């Protein structure tokens, strides 16, 4: 086993990185861990959420360069320096197995990326609404505006949506905002240049958002069975799962497919993934506990 520490940055957001290293082949087993650090490489535990994923070793015959590419996510308003420990294991896989999931119970649903760091509850609700009614005009900021005014008592002359003037002055941000199904839309509302009232950039409950879009059927506790989930999905009704990360903070994702023990998860931060019912959410992106499920309706 060999490890090299590499200092990167400063940067923020989702960044694809590559490190060439002759010790790595295309079939090597490589582990990448990441932490915040000072410019001179001293690691520390900061307040930012930082993670590494999409680790892909490369080498001949498919790539002339030996090494690994991976994606680092730095969830922080300001660019940060990060340290990655890139470890290549001596052992290689003894067998390669191929698995092609049955998508017969996949609803074909798309998920919107959450346009603010705390808007997973809104992004999942609006995604469900658009699945049921592709002609719906609800946007994430419109839902947040109405909830903020009706539930939180924010003044009616305020809004979670950027003004037309702010969008004209920031065409790059406007382009990111225009397509919520593109990962570039993630967290775009948090950019101060858009001038969004910061009170609206808040967390909340998915049931409030689903009530606003008229898509809430019921809230169920964490004891829902796999058969119950399959019944909902097979009937064409996506289910939203509420979880609490082991590291703290709540999150919402959509279950849009069930096949055997497998669940198709649509995550407004991490995109699409497959997991098993018995392992969700205990091993999901660092681990979480299950709070319950929102059953939905057209």
C-alpha positions as a printed NumPy array, in Angstrom:
array([[  0.   ,   0.   ,   0.   ],
       [  1.322,   3.43 ,  -0.944],
       [ -0.04 ,   6.902,  -0.183],
       [  0.771,  10.329,  -1.584],
       [ -0.581,  13.546,  -0.088],
       [ -1.429,  16.285,  -2.589],
       [ -2.333,  19.889,  -1.709],
       [ -4.819,  21.599,  -4.044],
       [ -6.632,  24.868,  -4.37 ],
       [ -7.878,  27.207,  -3.426],
       [-11.263,  26.43 ,  -4.978],
       [-14.872,  25.738,  -4.08 ],
       [-17.8  ,  23.939,  -5.635],
       [-17.514,  20.656,  -7.503],
       [-14.11 ,  20.245,  -9.178],
       [-12.712,  17.354, -11.225],
       [ -9.052,  16.62 , -10.419],
       [ -6.415,  14.296, -11.844],
       [ -3.193,  12.956, -10.339],
       [ -0.743,  11.003, -12.494],
       [  1.17 ,   8.271, -10.647],
       [  3.002,   5.324, -12.184],
       [  1.954,   3.067,  -9.291],
       [ -1.664,   3.147, -10.502],
       [ -3.127,   1.029, -13.31 ],
       [ -6.616,   1.094, -14.772],
       [ -7.597,  -1.871, -12.563],
       [ -5.937,  -0.635,  -9.348],
       [ -7.903,  -0.172,  -6.152],
       [ -7.502,   3.488,  -5.17 ],
       [ -8.878,   5.3  ,  -2.117],
       [ -9.055,   9.106,  -1.972],
       [ -9.717,  10.986,   1.265],
       [ -9.913,  14.752,   1.56 ],
       [ -9.693,  17.382,   4.295],
       [ -9.366,  21.131,   4.632],
       [ -5.846,  22.494,   5.057],
       [ -3.811,  25.677,   5.282],
       [ -1.933,  26.965,   2.198],
       [  1.228,  25.274,   3.511],
       [ -0.515,  21.907,   3.892],
       [ -1.451,  21.707,   7.582],
       [ -4.711,  19.744,   7.773],
       [ -7.533,  20.68 ,  10.143],
       [-11.239,  20.118,  10.719],
       [-13.101,  23.135,   9.38 ],
       [-16.774,  24.039,   9.089],
       [-16.982,  23.314,   5.358],
       [-18.519,  20.119,   3.993],
       [-15.804,  18.513,   1.858],
       [-15.951,  15.141,   0.113],
       [-14.319,  13.155,  -2.679],
       [-16.178,  10.841,  -5.056],
       [-16.217,   9.43 ,  -8.601],
       [-12.746,   7.924,  -8.101],
       [-11.583,   6.489, -11.453],
       [ -8.08 ,   4.955, -11.799],
       [ -6.629,   5.025, -15.308],
       [ -3.714,   3.618, -17.244],
       [ -2.76 ,   1.624, -20.361],
       [ -4.178,   0.322, -22.599],
       [ -7.067,   2.797, -22.248],
       [ -4.989,   5.798, -21.163],
       [ -1.304,   6.407, -21.777],
       [ -0.983,   8.036, -18.349],
       [ -1.065,   6.071, -15.098],
       [ -3.057,   7.831, -12.397],
       [ -6.484,   8.608, -10.991],
       [ -9.2  ,  11.16 , -11.616],
       [-11.738,  12.079,  -8.963],
       [-14.21 ,  14.789,  -8.021],
       [-13.869,  16.948,  -4.913],
       [-16.88 ,  18.808,  -3.504],
       [-16.087,  21.905,  -1.426],
       [-19.355,  23.226,  -0.002],
       [-18.237,  26.666,   1.163],
       [-18.815,  30.211,  -0.161],
       [-15.095,  31.015,  -0.332],
       [-12.348,  29.031,  -2.112],
       [-10.422,  26.726,   0.234],
       [ -7.153,  24.815,   0.165],
       [ -7.632,  21.064,   0.504],
       [ -5.392,  18.067,   1.1  ],
       [ -6.052,  14.713,  -0.549],
       [ -4.474,  11.436,   0.534],
       [ -4.343,   9.191,  -2.533],
       [ -3.799,   5.559,  -1.544],
       [ -3.245,   2.684,  -3.974],
       [ -3.676,  -0.792,  -2.505],
       [ -1.251,  -3.567,  -3.368],
       [ -4.04 ,  -6.036,  -4.108],
       [ -6.204,  -5.801,  -7.214],
       [ -9.7  ,  -7.232,  -7.695],
       [ -9.625, -11.012,  -8.053],
       [-12.741, -10.936, -10.211],
       [-14.762,  -8.422, -12.193],
       [-18.526,  -8.923, -12.167],
       [-20.984,  -7.022, -14.326],
       [-24.409,  -5.98 , -13.115],
       [-27.065,  -4.304, -15.214],
       [-30.021,  -3.244, -13.068],
       [-33.54 ,  -4.003, -14.18 ],
       [-35.133,  -0.623, -14.83 ],
       [-38.646,  -1.979, -15.333],
       [-39.748,  -0.28 , -12.114],
       [-37.867,   2.957, -12.767],
       [-40.353,   5.815, -13.039],
       [-38.144,   7.675, -15.497],
       [-38.24 ,  10.652, -13.163],
       [-35.641,  13.421, -13.193],
       [-34.562,  15.33 , -10.121],
       [-33.819,  19.01 ,  -9.807],
       [-30.638,  20.031,  -8.025],
       [-31.276,  22.136,  -4.955],
       [-30.643,  25.757,  -5.827],
       [-29.682,  26.659,  -2.263],
       [-27.6  ,  24.703,   0.221],
       [-30.659,  24.19 ,   2.455],
       [-33.351,  23.635,  -0.18 ],
       [-33.337,  19.831,  -0.539],
       [-36.907,  19.813,   0.821],
       [-38.063,  22.197,  -1.896],
       [-36.081,  20.614,  -4.728],
       [-37.535,  17.155,  -4.072],
       [-41.083,  18.518,  -3.843],
       [-40.818,  20.532,  -7.062],
       [-39.24 ,  17.541,  -8.83 ],
       [-42.194,  15.373,  -7.808],
       [-44.65 ,  18.055,  -8.924],
       [-42.961,  18.341, -12.336],
       [-42.98 ,  14.534, -12.65 ],
       [-46.736,  14.412, -12.156],
       [-47.385,  17.54 , -14.234],
       [-44.646,  18.436, -16.738],
       [-46.563,  21.634, -17.541],
       [-46.366,  22.849, -13.931],
       [-44.781,  26.269, -13.533],
       [-43.689,  25.894,  -9.912],
       [-40.044,  26.78 ,  -9.303],
       [-38.025,  26.276,  -6.141],
       [-37.851,  29.965,  -5.312],
       [-41.595,  30.437,  -5.914],
       [-42.421,  27.656,  -3.454],
       [-39.997,  29.117,  -0.91 ],
       [-41.455,  32.598,  -1.362],
       [-44.994,  31.458,  -0.578],
       [-43.924,  29.306,   2.37 ],
       [-41.8  ,  32.139,   3.732],
       [-44.675,  34.591,   3.56 ],
       [-47.503,  32.28 ,   4.663],
       [-45.741,  30.187,   7.325],
       [-42.757,  32.265,   8.416],
       [-44.5  ,  35.632,   8.151],
       [-41.998,  37.296,   5.844],
       [-43.206,  40.582,   4.298],
       [-45.167,  40.221,   1.071],
       [-42.841,  42.632,  -0.702],
       [-39.909,  40.21 ,  -0.271],
       [-39.052,  37.161,  -2.364],
       [-36.809,  34.114,  -2.575],
       [-36.427,  34.733,  -6.309],
       [-33.789,  37.047,  -7.777],
       [-35.01 ,  40.177,  -9.529],
       [-34.919,  40.522, -13.302],
       [-32.291,  43.223, -12.859],
       [-30.057,  40.853, -10.867],
       [-30.39 ,  38.183, -13.545],
       [-29.554,  40.635, -16.328],
       [-26.508,  41.818, -14.395],
       [-25.303,  38.241, -13.847],
       [-25.857,  36.279, -17.081],
       [-23.655,  33.358, -16.   ],
       [-25.651,  32.875, -12.81 ],
       [-28.89 ,  33.351, -14.746],
       [-27.87 ,  30.549, -17.111],
       [-27.156,  28.265, -14.15 ],
       [-30.537,  29.082, -12.635],
       [-32.412,  28.473, -15.876],
       [-31.972,  24.676, -15.875],
       [-32.514,  23.178, -12.414],
       [-31.88 ,  19.673, -13.779],
       [-28.263,  20.572, -14.562],
       [-25.773,  20.184, -11.723],
       [-24.582,  23.733, -12.447],
       [-27.819,  24.935, -10.817],
       [-26.787,  23.516,  -7.456],
       [-26.504,  26.227,  -4.767],
       [-26.737,  29.037,  -7.356],
       [-29.143,  31.038,  -5.164],
       [-26.48 ,  31.25 ,  -2.457],
       [-24.322,  33.526,  -4.603],
       [-24.605,  37.023,  -3.049],
       [-24.526,  38.565,  -6.532],
       [-28.139,  37.463,  -7.078],
       [-29.235,  39.508,  -4.073],
       [-31.716,  36.946,  -2.73 ],
       [-33.179,  37.812,   0.675],
       [-31.057,  35.612,   2.971],
       [-34.033,  34.826,   5.213],
       [-35.386,  32.575,   2.485],
       [-32.208,  30.478,   2.221],
       [-33.37 ,  28.183,   5.016],
       [-34.188,  24.585,   5.756],
       [-37.715,  23.295,   6.176],
       [-40.013,  20.297,   6.054],
       [-40.829,  18.542,   2.806],
       [-44.468,  18.186,   3.835],
       [-44.867,  21.977,   3.726],
       [-43.412,  22.088,   0.223],
       [-45.566,  19.173,  -0.983],
       [-48.683,  20.793,   0.476],
       [-47.898,  23.937,  -1.479],
       [-47.634,  21.978,  -4.755],
       [-50.672,  19.814,  -3.77 ],
       [-48.653,  16.598,  -3.952],
       [-48.681,  15.391,  -0.322],
       [-50.614,  12.18 ,   0.256],
       [-49.313,  11.377,   3.759],
       [-46.266,  11.324,   5.997],
       [-45.191,   7.871,   7.159],
       [-42.724,   6.948,   9.896],
       [-39.487,   5.032,   9.376],
       [-41.211,   1.644,   9.704],
       [-42.37 ,   1.586,   6.063],
       [-41.57 ,  -1.786,   4.471],
       [-39.94 ,  -2.519,   1.141],
       [-43.258,  -3.918,  -0.106],
       [-44.986,  -0.64 ,   0.741],
       [-42.351,   1.362,  -1.119],
       [-42.613,  -0.96 ,  -4.113],
       [-46.403,  -0.606,  -4.082],
       [-46.155,   3.178,  -4.275],
       [-43.474,   3.27 ,  -6.952],
       [-45.088,   0.546,  -9.067],
       [-48.295,   2.595,  -8.957],
       [-46.389,   5.525, -10.436],
       [-45.984,   7.492,  -7.208],
       [-42.448,   8.504,  -6.168],
       [-41.685,   8.529,  -2.445],
       [-39.545,  11.13 ,  -0.664],
       [-37.341,   9.867,   2.17 ],
       [-36.27 ,  12.122,   5.031],
       [-32.927,  11.311,   6.641],
       [-30.584,  12.81 ,   9.235],
       [-26.867,  12.581,   8.502],
       [-24.66 ,  10.961,  11.136],
       [-22.508,  14.079,  10.843],
       [-25.535,  16.307,  11.543],
       [-28.209,  17.987,   9.453],
       [-31.267,  16.661,   7.662],
       [-31.73 ,  15.815,   3.997],
       [-34.437,  14.654,   1.59 ],
       [-34.101,  12.33 ,  -1.405],
       [-36.601,  10.737,  -3.777],
       [-37.103,   7.005,  -4.279],
       [-38.03 ,   6.682,  -7.949],
       [-37.39 ,   3.005,  -8.607],
       [-37.586,  -0.35 ,  -6.811],
       [-36.133,  -3.596,  -8.125],
       [-35.848,  -6.521,  -5.749],
       [-34.02 ,  -5.158,  -2.707],
       [-32.638,  -2.261,  -4.745],
       [-33.724,   1.366,  -4.559],
       [-33.128,   4.031,  -7.196],
       [-32.329,   7.217,  -5.274],
       [-32.593,  10.7  ,  -6.805],
       [-30.634,  13.112,  -4.634],
       [-30.861,  16.914,  -5.157],
       [-27.179,  17.193,  -4.176],
       [-25.558,  13.95 ,  -5.321],
       [-27.701,  12.98 ,  -8.305],
       [-28.771,   9.409,  -9.076],
       [-27.52 ,   6.305,  -7.282],
       [-28.52 ,   2.721,  -6.51 ],
       [-28.604,   1.291,  -3.   ],
       [-30.23 ,  -1.593,  -1.148],
       [-33.25 ,  -1.156,   1.083],
       [-31.541,  -2.878,   4.014],
       [-28.536,  -0.56 ,   3.79 ],
       [-30.413,   2.709,   3.287],
       [-29.64 ,   5.165,   4.695],
       [-27.093,   3.601,   7.057],
       [-24.352,   3.429,   4.425],
       [-25.61 ,   6.23 ,   2.183],
       [-22.918,   8.901,   1.578],
       [-21.271,   8.519,   4.958],
       [-24.334,   7.219,   6.771],
       [-27.609,   8.566,   8.111],
       [-30.673,   7.582,  10.101],
       [-34.156,   7.391,   8.634],
       [-36.751,   9.929,   9.76 ],
       [-39.66 ,   8.812,   7.6  ],
       [-41.263,   8.959,   4.167],
       [-43.547,  11.372,   2.358],
       [-45.999,   9.473,   0.161],
       [-47.02 ,  11.588,  -2.811],
       [-49.983,  12.003,  -5.126],
       [-50.66 ,  13.651,  -8.506]])
